[in-house]
Structures are given as C-alpha cells and as structure tokens.
Amino acid sequence: MSLPRLQLKAKADRRLKQGHLWLYSNEIDIKATPLKALNAGDQVEIYGERDKCLGIATVNPSGLICARVVSRDKKHSLNKSLLVHRIKQALSLRALNFAEPFYRLIYGDSDFLPGLIVDRFGDYLVVQMATAGMDRVKDDIQQALEQCLKPKGILFKNDHSARELEQLNSYVDAVGDVPEFVELRENNVNFVAPVMQGQKTGWFYDHRNNRQYLQSIAKGKRVLDVFSYVGSWGIQALAAGADEVTCVDASEFALDVAEKNAELNGVLDRFQGIEGKAVQVLKALIEAGEKYDIVVLDPPAFIKRKKDQKSGEAAYYHTNELAMRLLKRDGILVSASCSMHLAEDKLTDLIRSSSRHLDRQSQIFHYGAQGADHPIHPAIPETRYLKAQFARIFMA
C-alpha cells in the first residue's frame, strides 16, 4: 500500500537520524507536502535530504508534534504484524527483569510505539492510547495483544486528558470480562488495583524500586504516606514491619481501596486513612503535634507544562517544608516527583532550601528512579521523568 509523503525542510532530519521519534510542524516543508492535506491518524513516509526515506510516522496535522515515527523501514507500516513484533520485544525486556506478570508492558516512545501505554495485571491488560495514530489501529492493537498474551480481558481506559490534545473522544471500553478490581503483586506484597474507577490505568508501577527501598528502612517506623492513592507506598512499609502507617488522600474511594489492601496483607490493625487535601491535612497534623519517622510525598505532577514551572516549584517547596515539620529528630523524607519539567538537581535544591528555611540540615542518601518497565529512550529526555530522593532531615 502506497502511503502519502511528508517532506522535511533542509537539515530538519538531524534529530530523527540521532534516534528521536517526533517531528514538529515547523520542520515540515508544507509547500512540497501540505500538512492540511492529511487527516489525524494517517500514516506517512518521512523524507529528508537527498530524497532519503527516514521511516513511517503517524500524523496529526493540528498538533505541535505533528508526526511520530513508528518504523524506520518503509516496508513496515503500523499494523498488527508490527505491533506483534514490538510487543514481543517489550515482553522480552520485562521477562529479563520481572519474575511475575505485573508491570508496564508498553511504555510509549521507549518501546517504539509512541502514544500507546499497556499495563499488565496477570491475565488482564489496561490500554491507553494518546495519539490519533494509535487510536486508528485500535483493532490491530487488540488482536496483537490477544495473540501475544491471550488475556482474559482488555480494558481500553481512554478517558485521560492526553487525548484532548489530539482531539480524540473519551471512553472506557472492556473486551472480555474485566473485573472492577484486578490483583497484582509488587515487591512480595499483594494488592488490588481499581482499574475501572481508579487513576489512569488503576496503578502506578513506576515507583516499584523506590517502594522496595522504602521497605528496607521501614521496620519499626511510624510512617506518613501523603498523596497515598490506594496505599502502594504505605502498605509496603507495613508489610516490611512499620509500626504504623497513615495514608492521606483527597479521594475517599482511594482510601477505601487502601484499606482493602491493608486487610489483604493482614496489616489493617496498623493502618489509618485520613481523607483531605494534602496541604490542609499536613497543617492539621502539625497543629496537633504529630511526629513521624518517615514522611513520603508522592504528589501528582505539579508541573505539567513549562508555563507551570514557577507555581509548580513553589508547590513542591511548600509541601516538602510542611512534611519536614512533621518529622521526628533525624527523620526521613521521601520526596518524589513525576514532573518531567522538574530536574533532579532542582528537586535536590528544593529539599535543601526547605530544610534551611526551617534551620535544619538535609542529607540525601538515596536517589530513586523509574523501574525497568519504564525504560528510557536515550534520544527522548521526556521518557525520563520520575524521581524519588530519600533525605535525612536533622538539626546540625
């Protein structure tokens, strides 16, 4: 099948040759190949200088990122065959790193399927498509996943905000019998994830390694888990022998699931949930004179776009300072961020400045990052987004 041609401007092919997968609208020679002649989700052949084909991409003419490369070989367009190949490649990496089938199976650009996310919960898969190109091949995605994994059910959880940027409709659609709660196991701890009603795919696998590190220091500690969602940090601390854990979240539903997870692991007697907005709850706990050995901060992205930089950094500073006020002498702060726009060294500096404002010192003794099921594409810095810094906060 012949595909439309998309011609790049002179010298605009450099990033693609270095491995990047994105093309911006200002890099296209629209006189030679008008973007407006294409429809969102169309596949095109990309051509650079000397009339060389650089691969196949899906397009969205109305987006700043107007094309995303899915194949370097024009013989292989985005179809079931290519999807099966990519899924098998992704499976081999996960098999190398995980003994059990609970992980992010497809991580978009890093697995060379830009716009596609697949989380695996044993026999169940949760799929999110963020681009018109992936949305166009939904049936092929379903068939490829069924061929490679033979799941009992697939949930297309396409109700997330990323789809708005591609002008895609919002929906949730189940193929097969997908339960409201699916089971998973992480770091030898059992959980249920609310895939139907929960945030994003229902679970956040990215902090797996950081939660494992928390387990190594949690025994005998009093822990506060802020922005806890369904208790992934707190329940793992309890399973590792923490004396008690308090989970704080604005969602009553999320805390109910956290309580289920505590009960599932036989640690309900040491679990407490507090519903409320994080800053308000932190202030109330300070007022009440509460103190903790460890405070975990794992907030949503405070900096979603570059224009949010200043306000987002202020939010990180404020929450970190409040958390420090709740620490016992020589207490430990776990400060996490999923904001790609917050650099690692900036988070370090926010911890430093927050502690100094309280006339305290900080020692960062562990830097955590995303796990192997969130591999980093070396040409796309946006794929490296997760940070978790473990710091001791003390009086000098």
Buried (B, 14 or more C-beta within 10 A) or exposed (E): EEBEEBBBBEEBBEBBEEEBBBBEBEBBBBEEBEBEEBEBBBBBBBBBBEEEEBBBBBBBBBBEBBBBBBBBEBEBBBBBEBBBBBBEEBBEBBEEEBEEBBBBBBBBBBBBBBBBBBBBBBBBBBBBBBBBBBBBBBEBBBBBBBEBBEBBBBBBBBEBEBBEBBEBEEEBBBBBEBBEBBBBBBBEBBBBBBBBEBBBBBBBBBBBBBBBBBBEBBEEBBBBBBBBBBBBBBBBBBBBEBBBBBBBBBBEEBBBBBBBBBEBBEBBEBBBBBBBEBEEBBBEBBEEEBBBBBBBBBBEBBBBEEEBBEEBBEBBBBBBBBBBBBBBEEBBBBBBBBBBBBEEEBBBEBBBEBBEEBEBBBEBEBEBBBBBBBBBBEBBEEBBBBBBBBBBBBEE
